[in-house]
Amino acid sequence: MGLFSKPEVIGPGGTNDADRSRIAGLEQRVARLEAQLAQLTAAPAGTVAAAAVAATEDWTAEVRRLVADDKLIHAIKLYREKTGCGLREAKEAVEAMQR
């Protein structure tokens, strides 16, 4: 489903409940990314940026371990928790790690 629906599907508020939910989720993801960017750009080099890189490597290594152990559902769940992305995007990213 896309963000823009056919007029007959749209409710009285201009968007349907699914669209409002999707927009709210996207706004949350953008806010998280903006906060992370602000932390990385405001801190002196080698402090927060280094910690952010280390933290990223920690969870991605865990996702790769889960993939290697054929625990794809757990890998997808962890990927979604850490990135805030949707199920489809997480599934595609985890499947790409299998190759």
C-alpha positions as CSV (number, residue, x, y, z in Angstrom):
1,M,0.0,0.0,0.0
2,G,1.3,3.4,-0.9
3,L,1.0,6.6,1.0
4,F,-1.5,8.0,-1.5
5,S,-4.8,6.1,-1.7
6,K,-7.6,6.2,-4.2
7,P,-10.2,8.9,-3.2
8,E,-12.9,6.3,-2.5
9,V,-10.7,4.6,0.1
10,I,-9.9,7.9,1.9
11,G,-11.9,8.7,5.0
12,P,-13.4,12.0,6.0
13,G,-10.1,13.3,7.4
14,G,-8.4,13.1,4.1
15,T,-6.4,9.9,4.9
16,N,-7.4,6.5,6.2
17,D,-6.3,5.0,9.5
18,A,-3.6,2.8,7.8
19,D,-2.1,5.9,6.2
20,R,-2.2,7.9,9.5
21,S,-0.4,5.0,11.2
22,R,2.2,4.7,8.5
23,I,2.8,8.5,8.6
24,A,3.2,8.4,12.4
25,G,5.7,5.6,12.1
26,L,7.7,7.4,9.5
27,E,7.7,10.6,11.6
28,Q,9.1,8.6,14.5
29,R,11.9,7.1,12.4
30,V,12.8,10.5,11.0
31,A,12.9,11.9,14.5
32,R,15.2,9.1,15.7
33,L,17.5,9.7,12.7
34,E,17.6,13.4,13.3
35,A,18.5,12.9,17.0
36,Q,21.3,10.5,16.0
37,L,22.6,12.9,13.4
38,A,22.6,15.7,15.9
39,Q,24.6,13.7,18.4
40,L,27.2,12.6,15.8
41,T,27.7,16.1,14.4
42,A,27.7,18.0,17.8
43,A,30.3,15.9,19.6
44,P,34.1,16.3,19.2
45,A,35.6,13.8,16.8
46,G,36.3,10.4,18.3
47,T,33.8,10.6,21.2
48,V,30.1,10.0,20.4
49,A,30.9,9.1,16.8
50,A,33.3,6.4,17.8
51,A,30.8,5.0,20.3
52,A,28.0,5.1,17.7
53,V,30.2,3.1,15.3
54,A,31.0,0.6,18.0
55,A,27.4,0.2,19.0
56,T,26.4,-0.3,15.3
57,E,29.0,-3.0,14.9
58,D,27.8,-4.8,18.0
59,W,24.2,-5.2,16.9
60,T,25.0,-5.9,13.3
61,A,27.5,-8.6,14.4
62,E,24.7,-10.1,16.5
63,V,22.3,-10.0,13.5
64,R,24.9,-11.7,11.4
65,R,25.4,-14.4,14.1
66,L,21.7,-15.0,14.2
67,V,21.6,-15.3,10.4
68,A,24.5,-17.8,10.5
69,D,22.6,-19.9,13.1
70,D,19.5,-19.9,10.8
71,K,17.5,-17.9,13.4
72,L,16.1,-15.5,10.8
73,I,13.0,-14.5,12.7
74,H,15.2,-13.4,15.7
75,A,17.6,-11.6,13.3
76,I,14.7,-9.7,11.6
77,K,13.3,-8.8,15.0
78,L,16.6,-7.4,16.2
79,Y,17.2,-5.6,12.9
80,R,13.8,-3.9,13.2
81,E,14.4,-2.9,16.9
82,K,17.7,-1.3,16.1
83,T,16.8,0.5,12.8
84,G,13.1,1.2,13.3
85,C,12.4,0.0,9.8
86,G,9.4,-2.0,8.7
87,L,9.1,-5.8,8.5
88,R,9.6,-5.9,4.7
89,E,12.8,-3.8,4.8
90,A,14.2,-5.8,7.7
91,K,13.4,-9.1,6.0
92,E,15.1,-8.0,2.8
93,A,18.2,-6.7,4.7
94,V,18.5,-10.0,6.7
95,E,18.1,-12.1,3.6
96,A,20.8,-10.1,1.9
97,M,23.1,-11.1,4.7
98,Q,22.5,-14.8,3.9
99,R,24.1,-14.4,0.4
